């Protein structure tokens, strides 16, 4: 016989005593009558004494059972209370979330909505890591990340929030000086500003409606790990830049930059909320995911001009 207490037997004994019936106890516990009967019999054998006097019409506690029932009932009630408290704790959104986000997007679009999130969930805190470098969610211990990509990492669980279209932009001063290109081949590669963290390779892959494709490799005077650093160069008329829609829209709206090559498109990406796994995802991460959908699925950065 193991020295470990028979908690199951004690719990089922307490429930039978409370219900005064093996059948009603089984229904309450959601198990079969034989399961309850075996558990009580096992406990009786372990303790070396009968707990119930049973007849076809009546079930009564023995003297030994009467001495044990209060302790068994307290044990059952305490275990039930502990389990309910743990279940409530695990389902209540609280605790620290380690979240990664791209620098430009995080500064311009994520940070401004976080106060509303904390108003809704005051028991949650966020450790926000902002970098354009792609972090290893699992290896670096992140709970979630916002990513802008053409295709998310297949090893992660990705929730698509919004489309993110890319734009090729140049300042009016640049276009006045060099003319407006109508075909990607007319782009001067040594005027195209480079982004170091572009997935796979820093190239611009154009395609038109006829299915024609053209590739431009940026070789301009500035290449950066952050797209925001390229914008002053473009505004000064010193180069052509590719920017995602959430960065481009304000410059398009006030005319400081112009979209060029309207008949050609680059691969469109999307904003994703990614997590290492969808199984047993903590409530704190689940509510953050839902919040991101509510606030970012219909973004105000859409450009329709």
C-alpha positions in Angstrom: 0.0 0.0 0.0 1.3 3.4 -0.9 1.9 6.0 1.8 0.2 8.6 -0.4 -3.3 9.5 0.9 -6.2 8.2 -1.2 -7.6 11.6 -1.9 -10.0 10.3 -4.6 -11.4 7.7 -2.2 -11.8 10.2 0.6 -13.6 12.7 -1.8 -16.0 10.1 -3.1 -16.7 8.8 0.4 -17.5 12.4 1.5 -19.8 12.9 -1.5 -21.7 9.6 -0.9 -22.2 10.5 2.7 -23.5 14.0 1.7 -25.8 12.6 -1.0 -26.8 9.5 1.1 -26.6 7.6 -2.2 -23.9 6.1 -4.5 -26.1 6.9 -7.5 -26.6 10.5 -6.6 -23.0 11.0 -5.7 -21.9 9.5 -9.1 -24.2 11.9 -11.0 -22.9 14.9 -9.0 -19.3 13.9 -9.7 -20.0 13.0 -13.3 -18.7 9.4 -13.0 -20.3 6.0 -13.1 -21.7 4.3 -10.0 -19.1 1.4 -10.2 -16.4 4.0 -10.2 -17.7 5.5 -6.9 -18.3 2.1 -5.4 -14.7 0.9 -6.2 -13.2 4.0 -4.8 -15.1 3.6 -1.5 -14.3 -0.1 -1.3 -10.7 0.6 -1.9 -10.7 3.2 0.9 -12.4 0.7 3.2 -9.8 -1.9 2.4 -7.0 0.6 2.9 -8.4 1.7 6.3 -9.4 -1.8 7.4 -12.9 -0.8 8.4 -16.4 -0.4 6.8 -17.6 3.1 6.2 -21.2 2.3 5.3 -23.9 -0.1 6.3 -25.7 -0.9 3.1 -29.1 -2.5 2.5 -31.3 -2.6 -0.6 -33.2 0.4 0.8 -30.9 2.2 3.1 -27.4 3.6 3.3 -26.0 4.6 6.7 -22.6 5.6 8.0 -21.0 3.2 10.4 -19.5 4.5 13.6 -16.1 4.5 11.9 -17.6 6.4 9.0 -19.1 8.9 11.3 -15.7 9.6 12.8 -14.1 10.1 9.4 -16.8 11.9 7.5 -16.2 15.4 8.9 -12.5 15.3 8.0 -13.2 13.9 4.6 -15.8 16.5 3.9 -13.4 19.3 4.9 -10.7 17.9 2.7 -13.1 17.7 -0.3 -14.3 21.2 0.3 -10.8 22.6 0.6 -9.6 20.8 -2.6 -12.7 22.1 -4.5 -12.0 25.6 -3.3 -8.4 25.4 -4.2 -9.2 24.1 -7.7 -11.8 26.8 -8.3 -9.4 29.5 -7.1 -6.7 28.2 -9.4 -9.1 28.0 -12.3 -10.2 31.6 -11.7 -6.6 32.7 -11.5 -5.6 31.0 -14.8 -8.6 32.5 -16.6 -8.2 36.0 -15.3 -6.1 38.3 -17.5 -3.1 39.2 -15.4 0.6 39.0 -15.3 3.5 40.1 -17.5 3.5 39.8 -21.3 6.8 40.0 -23.2 5.9 41.5 -26.5 8.1 42.2 -29.6 7.2 44.7 -32.3 8.9 46.5 -35.2 10.4 49.8 -34.2 8.5 52.2 -36.5 5.2 50.5 -36.2 5.5 50.1 -32.4 6.3 53.8 -31.9 3.7 55.2 -34.3 0.8 52.8 -34.0 1.2 50.4 -31.0 2.3 52.7 -28.2 -0.6 55.1 -28.6 -3.2 52.4 -28.1 -1.6 50.7 -25.1 -3.0 53.1 -22.5 -6.5 51.9 -23.6 -5.4 48.3 -23.1 -4.1 49.0 -19.6 -7.3 50.8 -18.7 -9.2 47.6 -19.6 -6.7 45.2 -18.0 -4.9 46.9 -15.0 -3.6 43.5 -13.8 -1.5 43.1 -17.0 1.9 44.6 -17.6 3.9 44.5 -20.9 7.6 44.3 -21.4 7.8 45.8 -24.9 10.8 45.0 -27.1 10.9 47.2 -30.2 13.3 46.3 -33.0 13.1 45.7 -36.7 15.2 42.5 -36.3 13.1 39.4 -36.1 13.3 37.9 -32.7 13.2 34.2 -31.8 9.9 34.1 -29.8 10.6 30.7 -28.3 14.4 31.0 -27.8 14.2 34.6 -26.4 11.2 33.9 -24.2 8.6 36.2 -25.8 4.9 35.6 -25.3 3.9 37.3 -28.5 5.0 39.6 -31.3 3.6 41.9 -34.0 5.1 41.1 -37.3 4.8 42.6 -40.7 5.6 40.1 -43.4 4.5 38.6 -46.7 4.2 35.2 -45.1 4.6 34.6 -41.3 6.9 32.0 -39.9 5.1 28.7 -40.3 6.5 27.5 -36.9 4.4 30.1 -35.2 0.7 30.6 -34.7 -0.3 33.8 -36.7 -3.4 35.8 -36.4 -3.7 38.2 -39.4 -4.7 41.7 -38.3 -4.5 43.9 -41.5 -3.1 44.1 -44.9 0.0 46.3 -45.3 0.7 47.5 -48.8 4.1 48.8 -49.8 4.7 52.1 -51.7 7.6 53.3 -53.8 8.0 57.0 -53.0 10.0 60.0 -54.1 9.9 63.7 -53.3 8.6 66.2 -55.8 12.1 67.7 -55.9 13.6 64.4 -56.9 11.0 63.9 -59.6 11.5 67.4 -61.0 15.2 66.7 -61.2 15.3 63.1 -62.6 11.8 62.7 -64.1 9.0 60.3 -63.1 9.8 56.7 -63.9 7.1 54.7 -65.7 8.9 51.4 -65.6 11.1 49.8 -62.9 14.0 49.7 -65.3 13.9 53.5 -65.3 14.7 53.6 -61.6 18.3 54.4 -60.9 19.5 51.7 -58.5 22.1 54.0 -57.0 19.3 56.3 -56.0 17.2 53.6 -54.3 17.6 53.6 -50.5 18.0 50.2 -48.8 16.4 48.5 -45.9 18.7 45.9 -44.2 16.0 43.8 -42.5 13.9 43.0 -45.5 13.0 39.3 -45.4 15.3 37.1 -47.5 17.0 39.8 -49.5 17.0 43.6 -50.0 15.5 43.7 -53.5 12.4 45.3 -54.9 10.4 42.7 -56.9 7.9 44.4 -59.2 5.0 42.8 -61.1 2.4 44.4 -63.4 -1.1 43.2 -64.4 0.3 41.6 -67.5 2.4 39.3 -65.3 5.7 41.0 -66.2 8.3 41.0 -63.5 11.3 43.3 -62.8 13.8 43.3 -60.0 15.7 46.3 -58.7 18.5 46.0 -56.2 18.8 49.2 -54.1 22.3 50.5 -54.1 21.7 54.1 -52.9 23.8 56.2 -50.6 22.0 55.0 -47.5 21.0 51.6 -46.2 19.5 51.3 -42.7 18.1 48.8 -40.3 15.1 51.1 -39.7 12.9 52.6 -42.5 12.4 55.8 -40.6 16.0 56.7 -41.1 15.5 56.6 -44.8 12.7 59.2 -44.8 14.8 62.4 -44.4 16.9 61.3 -47.4 13.8 60.9 -49.5 12.2 64.1 -48.3 15.4 65.9 -49.2 15.2 64.6 -52.8 18.2 62.4 -52.4 16.7 59.0 -53.2 13.7 56.8 -53.8 12.3 54.8 -50.8 10.0 51.9 -50.2 7.7 52.4 -47.2 4.9 50.4 -45.8 1.4 52.0 -46.0 1.3 52.7 -42.2 4.4 54.9 -42.7 3.7 56.3 -46.2 0.2 57.6 -45.7 1.0 60.8 -43.9 3.6 61.8 -46.5 1.3 61.0 -49.3 -1.6 62.9 -47.6 0.4 66.2 -47.4 2.2 65.7 -50.7 5.8 65.6 -49.3 6.3 62.3 -51.1 4.6 61.0 -54.3 3.8 57.4 -55.1 5.4 56.3 -58.4 5.1 53.3 -60.7 1.3 52.9 -60.0 1.0 50.2 -62.7 3.5 48.0 -60.8 3.1 46.3 -57.4 5.4 44.9 -54.9 4.5 41.8 -52.8 1.9 42.9 -50.2 2.5 41.9 -46.7 0.2 41.9 -43.6 0.4 42.7 -39.9 0.2 39.6 -37.8 -0.1 38.8 -34.1 2.1 35.8 -33.6 2.5 33.5 -30.6 4.6 30.3 -30.1 1.5 28.1 -29.6 -2.3 28.3 -29.6 -2.6 25.5 -27.1 -3.3 26.6 -23.5 -2.6 30.2 -24.4 -2.8 32.3 -21.2 -5.7 34.6 -20.8 -3.4 37.6 -20.7 -2.2 36.8 -24.2 -5.7 36.0 -25.5 -7.1 39.3 -24.4 -4.1 41.2 -26.0 -4.7 39.3 -29.3 -8.4 40.3 -29.2 -7.5 43.9 -28.4 -5.1 44.1 -31.3 -7.8 42.8 -33.7 -10.3 45.4 -32.3 -7.9 48.3 -32.7 -5.8 47.4 -35.7 -8.0 45.3 -38.1 -9.5 48.5 -39.7 -6.5 50.8 -39.5 -6.7 54.6 -40.2 -3.5 54.4 -42.2 -5.3 53.3 -45.4 -4.3 55.4 -48.4 -7.0 55.8 -51.1 -5.7 58.8 -52.9 
